[in-house]
Amino acid sequence: MHRFAEGQVGAPGIAHGGAVALAFDDLFGFALYTVGSLAVTRSLTVDYRAPFRLHRTYTFRARVAQHEGRRLLLHADAWDDAGQKAGSAGATFVVVGPEHFTAVDPETQLEAECR
């Protein structure tokens, strides 16, 4: 569950879309524990079905939808405290080794690994 606060405002009373995307991406990071591999976000798409209101509780659920080699496809949904779907997200992650996080030039390393 997550509640958006004043520091995440986009429009009066509504969470910034970037804060919502961050919540989905963070959740996907935790879902990766079920895979048992290190991975990084390659792409993230959010479908905003309704405004995410400040100070309301949202329930987020994610799952690994597909795992092909180094590519992971994830899906998540979010519902407001009245049970209405507020949004969903899909993401592609790429499995990387621990050396990815110690590379001298992270941008070059990610470009090479995502090809």
Secondary structure in CASP SS format (residue, H / E / C, confidence):
PFRMAT SS
TARGET T0000
AUTHOR 0000-0000-0000
METHOD secondary structure of the structure
MODEL  1
M C 1.00
H E 1.00
R E 1.00
F C 1.00
A C 1.00
E H 1.00
G H 1.00
Q H 1.00
V E 1.00
G E 1.00
A E 1.00
P C 1.00
G C 1.00
I E 1.00
A E 1.00
H C 1.00
G H 1.00
G H 1.00
A H 1.00
V H 1.00
A H 1.00
L H 1.00
A H 1.00
F H 1.00
D H 1.00
D H 1.00
L H 1.00
F H 1.00
G H 1.00
F H 1.00
A H 1.00
L H 1.00
Y H 1.00
T H 1.00
V C 1.00
G C 1.00
S C 1.00
L C 1.00
A E 1.00
V E 1.00
T E 1.00
R E 1.00
S E 1.00
L E 1.00
T E 1.00
V E 1.00
D E 1.00
Y E 1.00
R C 1.00
A C 1.00
P C 1.00
F C 1.00
R E 1.00
L C 1.00
H C 1.00
R C 1.00
T E 1.00
Y E 1.00
T E 1.00
F E 1.00
R E 1.00
A E 1.00
R E 1.00
V E 1.00
A E 1.00
Q E 1.00
H E 1.00
E E 1.00
G C 1.00
R C 1.00
R E 1.00
L E 1.00
L E 1.00
L E 1.00
H E 1.00
A E 1.00
D E 1.00
A E 1.00
W E 1.00
D C 1.00
D C 1.00
A C 1.00
G C 1.00
Q C 1.00
K E 1.00
A E 1.00
G E 1.00
S E 1.00
A E 1.00
G E 1.00
A E 1.00
T E 1.00
F E 1.00
V E 1.00
V E 1.00
V C 1.00
G C 1.00
P H 1.00
E H 1.00
H H 1.00
F H 1.00
T H 1.00
A C 1.00
V C 1.00
D C 1.00
P H 1.00
E H 1.00
T H 1.00
Q H 1.00
L H 1.00
E H 1.00
A H 1.00
E H 1.00
C C 1.00
R C 1.00
END
